[in-house]
Amino acid sequence: MSASSRRALVTGVTGQDGPYLCELLLAEGYEVHGLVMPEELVPAEVPAAVRLHEGLLTDSASLQAAIAAARPLEIYNLAAATSVAASFDDPVAVADVTGLGVLRLLEAVRGSGAPIRLLQASSSEIFGGAVTSPQDETTSLCPISPYGVAKAFAHQTVQLYRRSHGVFAATVILYNHESPRRGPGFVTRKITTAAARISRGLEGELRLGNLDVVRDWGYAPDYVRAMHLALQQEAADDYVVATGETHTLRELLEIAFSSVGLDWNRHVVTDPGLLRPAEPVRLCGDASRARTRLGWAPTRDFAAIVREMVAADLDRVNQAVPPARPASAQLAAPRHDPPG
């Protein structure tokens, strides 16, 4: 396939993973298109070369229009209502976007008649109540949050369309993955931001919920590389993407605060009001299939990831972050390809 014919459409392009994936695809010679919500602000991290289209996973017509305009041969669906905690507050909206949105996208792909390959970003939350650890692609789904339930629906819908409709649809079951681009609402960024601000005397304490949470944390740029590899295979399949190592929030706090010369015990307050109604016990992924079939492996260890995030947050404290730009300023111009 020539570089000029490699076109990809990335949904959820403004999240943590979207810019990393776009950078990877552009480096591989792709023409990259991104789906953004109407009037959404696009962070500076999204490369200027990405051609943007407005659309919503809740609007089938907008998905069909974006596919017709971008004419992608690969679609990476990263869009979702991403907060597990917030999913308990509005489960209907989460189900509509994160669950039914994938069904609408699959229908749009099937209806296009084009040989499009689809990558669904699944989540370890589909295994939330698993009684075995580590989990792999054969582990029974057992979500314990509205977010996990919606992701499980999407995951199984992708498998259905692969089996019943012949759609090339792969999933990557992503375990927690972090980077300096992680959104400020996530607990990892709350911790690294607080460490940076407290070290500069801008804050005094950090309030958190359960400090004994156990997670398998990896590096976001590694995980988007697995997404791309999954769509380059002869057949579509499901892949767990994880490090196989677990850590607690206490360990994360220790690394983050010690990297700025602080004792986290003096600054962190446990707040019962921040506890989730249900918390996965031990999410740890077995990525043997991804390692064997995709040749994938993580490149950054847990401590290095946390220190990189703290360093980035220290920079943010010391200098202004470039402002976001309106998506409308970067919407793709209509294509006028020559006939023939």
C-alpha positions, -999 to +999 in steps of 0.1 A: +000+000+000+014+034-010+018+061+016-007+083-003-034+056+000-030+051+037-058+071+052-069+068+088-098+083+108-092+086+146-121+093+169-115+106+204-086+125+188-085+151+216-079+126+245-047+114+259-041+087+233-054+105+202-024+129+197+001+101+203-017+078+177-019+107+152+018+114+156+026+077+150+004+075+119+018+106+104+053+093+109+042+061+091+031+082+061-007+082+067-031+109+058-048+113+092-083+125+099-098+131+133-133+132+146-142+160+170-174+171+187-190+203+174-173+233+189-149+211+208-116+227+217-086+209+202-055+208+224-022+219+210-009+183+212-031+173+182-008+177+151-018+205+128-016+180+099-046+161+111-077+170+091-107+174+115-143+165+109-172+172+133-193+142+145-207+123+174-209+086+183-245+094+192-253+106+157-252+080+129-255+105+101-225+124+113-204+092+114-215+083+079-206+118+067-172+117+083-164+083+068-175+096+034-154+127+037-122+110+050-125+078+030-103+060+056-090+024+052-084+023+089-106+037+117-093+039+153-122+043+178-108+059+209-139+080+217-158+071+249-171+087+281-139+079+299-146+085+336-154+053+355-164+072+386-187+096+367-204+067+349-223+060+381-238+095+379-251+092+343-251+056+332-275+062+304-253+087+287-223+064+291-241+035+276-252+057+246-217+069+238-194+042+249-217+012+241-242+021+214-218+045+198-196+016+188-226-002+173-234+029+152-198+032+141-198-005+130-230+000+111-215+030+094-185+010+084-206-019+071-229+005+052-199+023+035-191-008+014-154+001+017-128-024+030-123-005+062-104-020+092-117-009+126-098-008+159-119-006+190-101+006+222-115-017+248-107-015+285-096-037+314-128-025+331-146-053+312-128-076+337-136-055+368-149-083+390-126-110+377-117-137+402-086-147+384-054-127+378-038-119+355-065-117+328-061-125+292-083-126+261-102-157+273-111-143+307-149-141+313-162-105+312-173-093+346-177-055+346-187-038+378-193-002+367-216+014+341-185+023+321-173-013+322-207-026+312-208-002+282-172-012+272-182-049+275-212-043+252-189-026+227-163-054+230-188-081+223-205-062+195-171-059+177-167-096+180-202-102+167-196-080+136-163-098+130-180-132+131-213-125+115-207-097+090-170-102+081-160-068+092-122-065+100-127-053+135-100-058+162-099-048+198-071-039+221-080-044+258-061-016+273-051-016+309-044+017+327-018+037+307-005+071+316+016+100+302+021+137+307-009+142+285-033+124+308-063+145+316-064+164+349-095+146+361-077+112+364-063+102+397-027+098+383-026+134+371-043+146+403-014+131+422+014+143+399-001+178+397-005+180+434+031+169+440+043+196+417+021+223+432+027+214+468+064+214+461+060+250+450+039+260+480+008+265+458-013+238+476-011+221+510-029+188+507-044+162+483-076+144+491-080+109+477-102+079+481-090+043+483-052+042+484-050+004+482-063+003+446-041-021+425-036-014+388-014-025+359-001+009+347+017+013+313+029+041+290+004+056+266+027+059+235+035+022+239-002+014+239-011+033+207+017+014+190-002-018+198-033-003+183-016+003+150+000-032+150-034-048+156-047-034+123-017-045+103-024-083+108-039-106+082-069-114+105-086-093+131-084-104+167-085-093+203-053-083+222-047-076+259-023-047+262-007-045+296+026-047+314+018-077+336+030-058+367+008-042+393+012-012+417-009+006+443-018+042+446+005+043+477+034+033+455+025+060+429+023+086+457+057+076+470+074+079+436+056+112+427+062+130+460+097+117+466+107+129+431+101+165+444+116+158+478+084+154+498+069+128+521+034+121+507+021+110+542+023+146+553+001+159+525-024+133+515-058+130+532-081+100+527-117+112+519-145+086+522-166+107+499-142+099+470-147+061+473-163+044+443-195+023+448-175-007+434-138-011+429-119-037+409-098-059+431-068-068+411-066-058+374-034-072+359-031-081+322-014-110+304-002-096+271+013-128+258-008-127+226+003-092+218+039-100+225+039-131+204+017-121+174+023-084+173+059-083+184+048-057+210+064-050+243+063-021+268+093+003+268+088+024+299+086+012+335+062+025+362+086+047+381+099+064+349+063+071+338+054+087+371+086+108+372+080+120+337+045+131+346+057+150+377+084+167+356+058+178+331+035+191+358+064+211+373+069+227+339+032+235+337+034+252+371+063+273+359+050+283+326+016+289+308+002+260+288-005+269+251-042+277+247-065+253+229-078+262+195-114+259+183-120+227+162-138+248+136-104+265+128-090+232+117-119+214+100-108+196+069-116+214+036-137+194+011-116+170-010-116+176-047-097+146-060-091+144-098-114+120-117-101+086-128 
